Amino acid sequence: MFRRTWILGLAAAALLAGGRPAAGAWRAAGKVAAEVRTFPATPQFADQGQENVSPSLLVEPEARLEWASGTNRLTVRPFIRLDTHDENRTHVDLRACNWLHLGDRFSILLGLGKVYWGVTESRHLVDIINQTDVVEGIDGEDKLGQPMANLTYEASWGAVDLFYLPAFRERTFPDGGARLRGPAPIGGGASYESGAEAFHQDWAVRWSRTLGAFDVGLAHFSGTSREPRLLPEAYVSGVRLRPRYDLIEQSSIDVQWTKDAWLWKLEAMRRSGAGERFGAFVAGFERTLSHVFPGAADLGLLVEWLYDDRSDDSPPTIFENDLFVGARWALNDVAGTSILGGPIVDYRTGEVFAFMEAERRLGSRHQIEIEGRWFLHAEKGAVMDGFRRDSHMIARVSRHF
Amino acid sequence: MKGTALALALAGLLLGAVAIAQSPQEKGRAIAEEADRRDSGWHDNVSTMKMILRNQHGGESERLMRRQALETTEAGRGDKNILVFDAPTDIKGTALLTHTKVLEPDDQWLFLPALKRVKRISSVNKSGPFVGSEFAFEDLVSQEVDKYTYRWLRDEVLEGMATFVVERVPRYEHSGYARQVVWYDTQEYRIQRIDFYDRKDTPLKTGRARTSASRRGSSKRA
């Protein structure tokens, strides 16, 4: 599947590059990073590796060519991760390989690309176009390049985006012997509801508009669920979870109301096709307090209520009925130092997941990031129970060019 | 004797007229209006910006940006502009879109290229630095005449260039500045230098115009 998608993307790029772009030069950018992940606790399951410290490397270069006064652009962004212990985390991808054409009111993007929808911080509920690269990070912010044809039309009544998604990318999962794999190894090859498997023709549409202090987005997605159900299968070696991708219909809304120093946010969606029909939302606010510290630092307070009424026959989630209370501390210094974090508490079951992300620039080309993710309390037998000994810290030094 | 008296009276009248027409406040505002007038009719433009931030230990930090602006003639509304960062490299591609308002908070959206995420941000605290730089949001947005009250201070030669030196006080209540001192060149009325004073009126930073490039339209725009 990976290979087929790649060939598709490369073929598209080659085709487009063959169109002999006029004057313009390729411009390079991107980053390389060295990272160390540490797991303080010993693993929960006997078949998981005993290593507590996992170094890895990341290379993500980008080449870009623009012509016709920037109205045409080719972007190629490969991605390579080399991990010492998780062989699934050692992976390559094409994050982007596309041609973008900007017209007066229309724009067209063809190839592999990335799209982000949504406003909230603790969960990215309505963001559905791209598949999540789970081995990269469990926060849902790392995405695989998605093959797409995206047409955008901007009218006085808002912007309309049409997406034709000819191929599907499987979610990445840690190796069965690696940390963060969950209660049982995931594998055995994906199964699909559609007979066309990964080549079911998916589509999506989104309307978005700024109405004064409100930024509103309405969207519908029809196609292969990005979230798989994990179906247990018994083998001699033990139970394995096999990903099953259903065909779904998902409608969503995202709204932000920006009022003085308050950002009021809502993401909500309704999905049918993967188990019983269900709905979910994330609603909350971010309030920025300036001048609370001497100097230029800002303190942002974030509160988000996460609700999801899916049943057990749907893809699993840990965000059933949770409250996120977080803080964003931005020093606003030359080094761009900032820290974001807080707990997400399921106030019904008492489950607690907490995260922290800190970053600081070193000189003009380097950056250091420290991340922590803690499974502080897991309910026996619940999804998080399979992760309870996988709390970890990540230290990363990146060089940007 | 009579002639002298008349001459004195005339001189007095003239001086009076000069004094009325050229009170420091009016002269300051006139300079800002002239700068704005000369800076109008450009429709749109593209410019590059380089900031050199020096700390007290002599350490230097560079910021490179491209700015595209669209002129707005509607009353009460300022220009629209988008600012794209090229350096430092970790924020390369980060963009800030601003729809400037004269006295209300601006509408602002931040584009974060790693996530491909567009975020509407609160612009109330315009004194907050932009993505870690020492420039505040309010320094980077469109400088509409009515955003300030003015006072002409003096004429001065700045690095061989004849300039008007004008003090301006932000009318926006959440501004991070007590005042700014602005050097306009007398030739084209372009801002050559700005000294910023914080809310406690202590000198905070200095902005200098360094590079500019215009692609189409008026060559007057800095």
Contacts between the chains, C-beta under 8 A, distances in Angstrom:
chain1	res1	chain2	res2	distance
A	29	B	89	7.5
A	29	B	92	5.9
A	29	B	93	7.4
A	31	B	90	7.8
A	114	B	116	4.9
A	115	B	116	6.4
A	116	B	115	5.5
A	116	B	116	4.5
A	116	B	117	4.4
A	116	B	118	7.5
A	118	B	117	7.8
A	119	B	119	7.7
A	119	B	120	8.0
A	141	B	115	6.1
A	210	B	107	7.4
A	210	B	120	7.8
A	215	B	120	4.9
A	256	B	120	5.4
A	258	B	107	8.0
A	258	B	120	5.1
A	258	B	121	7.5
A	258	B	122	6.0
A	260	B	105	7.2
A	260	B	122	6.9
A	260	B	124	5.0
A	261	B	122	5.1
A	261	B	124	4.9
A	261	B	125	6.6
A	262	B	122	7.2
A	263	B	120	7.3
A	263	B	121	7.7
A	263	B	122	6.2
A	288	B	122	5.7
A	288	B	125	6.6
A	290	B	125	4.2
A	290	B	127	7.3
A	290	B	128	6.2
A	296	B	127	7.9
A	296	B	128	6.9
A	296	B	129	5.6
A	298	B	125	7.1
A	298	B	128	5.9
A	332	B	128	6.1
A	332	B	129	4.2
A	332	B	132	6.7
A	333	B	132	6.6
A	334	B	53	5.9
A	334	B	55	6.9
A	334	B	61	5.0
A	334	B	132	6.4
A	334	B	133	7.4
A	334	B	134	6.7
A	335	B	132	6.8
A	336	B	88	7.9
A	336	B	90	7.5
A	336	B	91	7.4
A	336	B	131	6.6
A	336	B	132	3.0
A	337	B	132	7.8
A	361	B	88	6.2
A	361	B	90	6.1
A	361	B	132	6.8
A	364	B	61	6.6
A	364	B	62	6.4
A	364	B	87	6.7
A	364	B	88	4.7
A	364	B	89	7.1
A	365	B	88	7.1
A	365	B	89	5.5
A	365	B	90	7.8
A	367	B	90	4.7
A	398	B	90	7.1
A	400	B	88	7.5
A	400	B	89	3.6
A	400	B	90	4.6
A	400	B	92	6.7
A	401	B	89	5.9
